[in-house]
Amino acid sequence: MTDDEREALRHTGVVRRHRRGSYVMLEGDVGDHALVVVEGRVKIVATTSDGRETLIAVRGEGELIGE
């Protein structure tokens, strides 16, 4: 993602910062918006029936999650 693209997103959307290890969305949340990763990485995980998390994907700068 270029600096210009990042700046355009900041003016168009809402910038939210999340601490490492925090949850951005949970399974079952209503998907009424998409998020663009501006900085860093986001792990996409699914919870198994016994409560363990399974890594599905990793999204980085410029990628969408929650679409």
DSSP file (Angstrom, degrees, kcal/mol; ACC not computed):
  #  RESIDUE AA STRUCTURE BP1 BP2  ACC     N-H-->O    O-->H-N    N-H-->O    O-->H-N    TCO  KAPPA ALPHA  PHI   PSI    X-CA   Y-CA   Z-CA
    1    1 A M              0   0    0      0, 0.0     2,-0.1     0, 0.0    60,-0.0   0.000 360.0 360.0 360.0 129.4    0.0    0.0    0.0
    2    2 A T     >  -     0   0    0      1,-0.1     4,-2.4    60,-0.1     5,-0.2  -0.329 360.0-110.2 -78.2 164.2    1.5    3.3   -1.0
    3    3 A D  H  > S+     0   0    0      1,-0.2     4,-2.4     2,-0.2     5,-0.2   0.889 120.3  52.6 -60.1 -39.5    1.6    6.3    1.3
    4    4 A D  H  > S+     0   0    0      2,-0.2     4,-2.3     1,-0.2    -1,-0.2   0.906 109.8  47.8 -64.3 -42.2   -1.1    8.1   -0.8
    5    5 A E  H  > S+     0   0    0      2,-0.2     4,-2.1     1,-0.2    -2,-0.2   0.911 112.1  49.9 -64.4 -42.1   -3.4    5.1   -0.6
    6    6 A R  H  X S+     0   0    0     -4,-2.4     4,-1.8     1,-0.2    -2,-0.2   0.912 111.5  48.7 -62.2 -43.2   -2.9    4.9    3.1
    7    7 A E  H  X S+     0   0    0     -4,-2.4     4,-1.4     1,-0.2    -2,-0.2   0.897 108.7  53.2 -65.4 -41.3   -3.7    8.6    3.5
    8    8 A A  H  X S+     0   0    0     -4,-2.3     4,-1.5     1,-0.2    -1,-0.2   0.897 108.2  51.1 -61.1 -40.7   -6.8    8.3    1.4
    9    9 A L  H  X S+     0   0    0     -4,-2.1     4,-3.0     1,-0.2    -1,-0.2   0.890 105.1  56.2 -63.5 -39.1   -8.1    5.5    3.6
   10   10 A R  H  < S+     0   0    0     -4,-1.8    -1,-0.2     1,-0.2     5,-0.2   0.848 111.5  43.6 -62.3 -33.1   -7.5    7.6    6.7
   11   11 A H  H  < S+     0   0    0     -4,-1.4    -1,-0.2    -3,-0.2    -2,-0.2   0.741 119.6  42.2 -82.9 -23.9   -9.7   10.3    5.2
   12   12 A T  H  < S+     0   0    0     -4,-1.5    -2,-0.2    -5,-0.2    -3,-0.2   0.853 119.5  25.2 -90.5 -39.8  -12.4    7.9    4.0
   13   13 A G  S  < S-     0   0    0     -4,-3.0     2,-0.5    -5,-0.2     0, 0.0  -0.198  87.9 -84.1-112.0-161.7  -12.7    5.5    6.9
   14   14 A V        -     0   0    0     -2,-0.1     2,-0.5     2,-0.0    -3,-0.1  -0.955  34.8-139.0-113.3 127.3  -12.2    5.3   10.6
   15   15 A V        +     0   0    0     -2,-0.5     2,-0.4    -5,-0.2    -5,-0.0  -0.758  25.0 178.6 -89.4 126.2   -8.7    4.5   11.9
   16   16 A R        -     0   0    0     -2,-0.5     2,-0.4     2,-0.0    -2,-0.0  -0.986  15.3-151.0-126.9 138.7   -8.6    2.1   14.9
   17   17 A R        -     0   0    0     -2,-0.4     2,-0.4     0, 0.0    -2,-0.0  -0.886  11.7-166.0-108.9 141.3   -5.6    0.8   16.6
   18   18 A H        -     0   0    0     -2,-0.4     2,-0.1     4,-0.1     3,-0.1  -0.970  20.5-118.7-128.2 141.8   -5.5   -2.6   18.3
   19   19 A R    >   -     0   0    0     -2,-0.4     3,-2.2     1,-0.1     2,-0.0  -0.437  45.0 -87.6 -74.0 150.7   -3.0   -4.1   20.7
   20   20 A R  T 3  S+     0   0    0      1,-0.3    -1,-0.1    -2,-0.1     3,-0.1  -0.346 116.1  20.4 -55.9 132.9   -1.1   -7.2   19.8
   21   21 A G  T 3  S+     0   0    0      1,-0.3    -1,-0.3    -3,-0.1     2,-0.1   0.337  95.5 124.4  88.7  -7.4   -3.1  -10.3   20.8
   22   22 A S    <   -     0   0    0     -3,-2.2     2,-0.4     1,-0.1    -1,-0.3  -0.448  64.8-110.3 -83.7 161.3   -6.4   -8.5   20.9
   23   23 A Y        -     0   0    0      1,-0.2     3,-0.1    -2,-0.1    -4,-0.1  -0.779  26.0-177.2 -93.8 132.0   -9.5   -9.6   18.9
   24   24 A V  S    S-     0   0    0     -2,-0.4     2,-0.3     1,-0.4    -1,-0.2   0.817  76.7  -0.1 -91.6 -39.9  -10.6   -7.4   16.1
   25   25 A M        -     0   0    0      4,-0.0    -1,-0.4     0, 0.0     2,-0.3  -0.957  69.0-139.6-143.1 158.3  -13.7   -9.5   15.2
   26   26 A L    >   -     0   0    0     -2,-0.3     3,-2.3    -3,-0.1    -3,-0.0  -0.896  36.7 -87.5-119.4 153.7  -15.1  -12.7   16.6
   27   27 A E  T 3  S+     0   0    0     -2,-0.3     3,-0.1     1,-0.3    19,-0.0  -0.316 116.5  26.4 -53.5 135.4  -16.7  -15.7   14.8
   28   28 A G  T 3  S+     0   0    0      1,-0.3    -1,-0.3    -3,-0.0     3,-0.1   0.296  84.9 140.8  91.4 -10.3  -20.3  -15.0   14.3
   29   29 A D    <   -     0   0    0     -3,-2.3    -1,-0.3     1,-0.1     2,-0.3  -0.364  64.6 -99.9 -61.8 145.2  -20.0  -11.2   14.3
   30   30 A V        -     0   0    0      1,-0.1     2,-1.6    -3,-0.1     3,-0.2  -0.523  29.5-136.6 -67.7 128.9  -22.3   -9.5   11.7
   31   31 A G        +     0   0    0     -2,-0.3    -1,-0.1     1,-0.2     3,-0.0  -0.513  53.5 138.7 -88.9  69.9  -20.2   -8.7    8.7
   32   32 A D        +     0   0    0     -2,-1.6     2,-0.3     1,-0.0    -1,-0.2   0.346  68.4  25.0 -96.4   7.2  -21.5   -5.2    8.0
   33   33 A H        -     0   0    0     33,-0.3     2,-0.3    -3,-0.2    -1,-0.0  -0.979  69.0-130.5-157.7 165.3  -18.1   -3.7    7.2
   34   34 A A        -     0   0    0     -2,-0.3     2,-0.4    33,-0.1    32,-0.2  -0.886  17.6-142.7-118.7 154.0  -14.7   -4.6    6.0
   35   35 A L  E     -A   65   0A   0     30,-2.9    30,-2.3    -2,-0.3     2,-0.5  -0.929   3.3-151.1-117.3 142.1  -11.3   -3.7    7.5
   36   36 A V  E     -A   64   0A   0     -2,-0.4     2,-0.8    28,-0.2    28,-0.2  -0.954  20.2-129.4-110.4 128.4   -8.1   -2.8    5.7
   37   37 A V        +     0   0    0     26,-2.6    25,-3.7    -2,-0.5    26,-0.3  -0.678  30.5 174.3 -77.0 112.8   -4.9   -3.6    7.5
   38   38 A V        +     0   0    0     -2,-0.8     2,-0.3     1,-0.3    -1,-0.2   0.844  67.4   9.6 -88.1 -37.8   -2.9   -0.3    7.3
   39   39 A E  S    S+     0   0    0     22,-0.1    -1,-0.3    21,-0.1     2,-0.1  -0.997 112.5   0.4-143.3 142.9    0.0   -1.4    9.5
   40   40 A G  S    S-     0   0    0     -2,-0.3    21,-0.5    -3,-0.1     2,-0.3  -0.403  84.7 -64.8  84.6-157.4    1.1   -4.8   10.9
   41   41 A R        -     0   0    0     19,-0.2     2,-0.4    -2,-0.1    19,-0.2  -0.944  29.9-150.5-136.4 155.5   -0.5   -8.2   10.5
   42   42 A V  E     -B   59   0B   0     17,-2.8    17,-3.0    -2,-0.3     2,-0.4  -0.996  13.0-143.3-127.9 129.2   -3.8   -9.8   11.5
   43   43 A K  E     -B   58   0B   0     -2,-0.4     2,-0.6    15,-0.2    15,-0.2  -0.781   8.6-150.5 -90.3 134.6   -4.2  -13.5   12.2
   44   44 A I  E     +B   57   0B   0     13,-3.2    12,-3.5    -2,-0.4    13,-1.6  -0.932  27.1 173.3-103.2 119.3   -7.4  -15.1   11.1
   45   45 A V  E     -B   55   0B   0     -2,-0.6     2,-0.4    10,-0.2    10,-0.2  -0.891  24.8-149.9-127.6 156.4   -8.3  -18.1   13.4
   46   46 A A  E     -B   54   0B   0      8,-2.2     8,-3.2    -2,-0.3     2,-0.5  -0.951  21.5-127.8-120.2 145.6  -11.1  -20.5   13.9
   47   47 A T  E     -B   53   0B   0     -2,-0.4     6,-0.2     6,-0.2     5,-0.0  -0.823  22.2-139.4 -96.1 128.0  -12.0  -22.0   17.2
   48   48 A T    >   -     0   0    0      4,-3.5     3,-2.2    -2,-0.5    -1,-0.0  -0.279  31.2 -98.2 -78.6 169.5  -12.3  -25.8   17.3
   49   49 A S  T 3  S+     0   0    0      1,-0.3    -1,-0.1     2,-0.1    -2,-0.0   0.745 125.5  53.7 -62.1 -23.3  -15.0  -27.6   19.3
   50   50 A D  T 3  S-     0   0    0      2,-0.1    -1,-0.3     0, 0.0    -2,-0.0   0.285 124.0-102.3 -96.0  11.8  -12.5  -28.2   22.1
   51   51 A G  S <  S+     0   0    0     -3,-2.2     2,-0.2     1,-0.3    -2,-0.1   0.441  76.8 133.6  90.7  -0.1  -11.6  -24.5   22.3
   52   52 A R        -     0   0    0     -5,-0.0    -4,-3.5     1,-0.0     2,-0.4  -0.541  53.7-123.8 -83.3 152.0   -8.3  -24.5   20.5
   53   53 A E  E     -B   47   0B   0     -6,-0.2     2,-0.5    -2,-0.2    -6,-0.2  -0.816  19.6-160.0 -96.7 134.1   -7.5  -21.9   17.8
   54   54 A T  E     -B   46   0B   0     -8,-3.2    -8,-2.2    -2,-0.4     2,-0.3  -0.960  22.2-121.8-113.5 127.2   -6.6  -23.0   14.3
   55   55 A L  E     +B   45   0B   0     -2,-0.5   -10,-0.2   -10,-0.2     3,-0.1  -0.527  33.6 171.3 -70.2 124.4   -4.7  -20.6   12.1
   56   56 A I  E     -     0   0B   0    -12,-3.5     2,-0.3     1,-0.4   -11,-0.2   0.818  60.7 -29.4 -98.4 -45.6   -6.7  -19.9    8.9
   57   57 A A  E     -B   44   0B   0    -13,-1.6   -13,-3.2     2,-0.0     2,-0.4  -0.975  47.2-127.7-163.6 167.1   -4.7  -17.1    7.3
   58   58 A V  E     -B   43   0B   0     -2,-0.3     2,-0.4   -15,-0.2   -15,-0.2  -1.000  22.6-160.7-127.0 130.0   -2.5  -14.1    8.0
   59   59 A R  E     -B   42   0B   0    -17,-3.0   -17,-2.8    -2,-0.4     2,-0.2  -0.891  11.1-174.7-112.0 142.2   -3.3  -10.7    6.5
   60   60 A G    >   -     0   0    0     -2,-0.4     3,-2.3   -19,-0.2   -23,-0.4  -0.510  42.3 -30.2-123.2-168.7   -0.9   -7.8    6.1
   61   61 A E  T 3  S+     0   0    0    -21,-0.5   -23,-0.2     1,-0.3    -1,-0.2  -0.127 126.1  12.9 -51.0 130.8   -0.7   -4.2    5.0
   62   62 A G  T 3  S+     0   0    0    -25,-3.7    -1,-0.3     1,-0.3     2,-0.2   0.339  99.5 120.4  86.5  -6.0   -3.2   -3.3    2.3
   63   63 A E    <   -     0   0    0     -3,-2.3   -26,-2.6   -26,-0.3    -1,-0.3  -0.612  58.2-123.9 -95.4 153.9   -5.3   -6.5    2.7
   64   64 A L  E     -A   36   0A   0     -2,-0.2     2,-0.3   -28,-0.2   -28,-0.2  -0.650  22.7-175.8 -93.0 147.5   -8.9   -6.8    3.6
   65   65 A I  E     +A   35   0A   0    -30,-2.3   -30,-2.9    -2,-0.3   -21,-0.0  -0.979  66.1  29.6-135.0 152.8  -10.5   -8.7    6.5
   66   66 A G              0   0    0     -2,-0.3   -33,-0.3   -32,-0.2    -1,-0.1   0.618 360.0 360.0  79.9  12.9  -14.1   -9.2    7.3
   67   67 A E              0   0    0    -32,-0.1   -33,-0.1   -35,-0.1    -1,-0.1   0.488 360.0 360.0 -79.1 360.0  -15.3   -9.0    3.7
